[in-house]
Amino acid sequence: MGKAGPDPATAGAALRATAARRTGLLVTLLLGGLTATPPLAMDMYLPALPEVTRSLHAPAATVQLTLTACLAGMAFGQLVVGPMSDRWGRRRPLLVGLAVYVVATALCAFAPTVELLVACRLAQGLAGAAGIVIARAVARDLYDGMAMARFFSTLMLISGVAPIVAPLIGGQVLRVTDWRGVFVVLTVVGALLTAVVWAKLPETLAPADRHGGGVGEALGSMRGLLADRAFTGYTLAGGFAFASLFAYVAASPFVMQEIYGASPQAFSLLFGLNSIGLMIMGQVNGKVLVGRVGLDKVLGVGLVVVVVAATALLVMSLGVFGEAGLVPVAAALFVLMSAMGITLPNTQTLALMRTRHAAGSASALLGTTSFLIGAIASPLVGIAGEDTAVPMAVVQLAAALVALACFLGMCRPWEGRTGAKGAKGGGF
């Protein structure tokens, strides 16, 4: 008689253990780089938005659709790539997505009209979704409970470098070339990331843990996830919090430069300062709060701070106490962005703690919700033109209030649920 084959469950556990051992600094940096795809694709481009309106003879609201298209592509792309990674493993869908992302980014540099630029940005977002959704799924493969919360905070530190560096690089690129040069730099960065992923990122999902079904099984898995009220609550809370953040991303180039007179370089520095605040609070979350304070409690405080900061921005934008200058507006935005450092990683952690299997599908729902709501919020910030910051503040406050309502009404943090086996979510 021949020897029996290895037990599938044992093989899956062995692969996870081996992958965890191999997840050293390089792989952690790679996952951080993959989650940095959105800020790399959007933030480097932000200082160039006013120039694009002039270069392509398009109104600001239409140019802002280039951000919306990229964000919508990232939203819907995750719905496809997430279930694919549950079926075929993490590496193959990731590498294909990155390759297409590089091609689409290169095409953006040659777009002759704003309509074609919007189309190329949509393709860029669809392909770039692979990096976002699979990075979260890989983290879920390797970690659980508080370890996952700490790892997501580490990812926020790494990926937080991108929004600091990206606008600064974008501003400097604009000193020597035009906005098309920004996309050339993005193409090179994407190609380098693809090459390193090919060489260094291990497979983290064992064949025994993969789903053999097709679209029907993937949809059934997503329906099961959405039937979990708390999972849906965390997903929506994170999505609307992200919309508040993205309202700032979409509107700040015009608010800071056109209304408050900041130069592209000054805008880049302010944007970088806000990202530093987000990074610092992410590290406070992972190194100080996790394990000492319940995750639900930390998330609740973060959402309340976002609401307060957005309220202050709306009051200043309306001129309730007179005309506000750049400094108080920048200070309120700094507080809002810093609060995202404890809000976003904890919504992701608390949601993913509720599922071990179908991590790709769960990650896809988290990402799609965030990017889709953000894509809807993006054009709203320019609805009243380029001369007022009121729409930005209104969208930020409305989104923050909805996020807080979803968290309180659906997650019910005072019940102190257990998010995953042995990992208490931490009630109020």
Helices and strands as residue ranges (DSSP letters): H 8-22, H 25-35, H 37-43, G 46-48, H 49-55, H 60-88, H 91-108, H 114-142, H 145-176, H 179-200, G 207-209, H 215-227, H 229-254, I 255-259, H 264-284, I 285-289, H 295-318, H 326-352, H 359-380, H 390-406, I 407-411, G 413-415, E 418-420, E 423-424
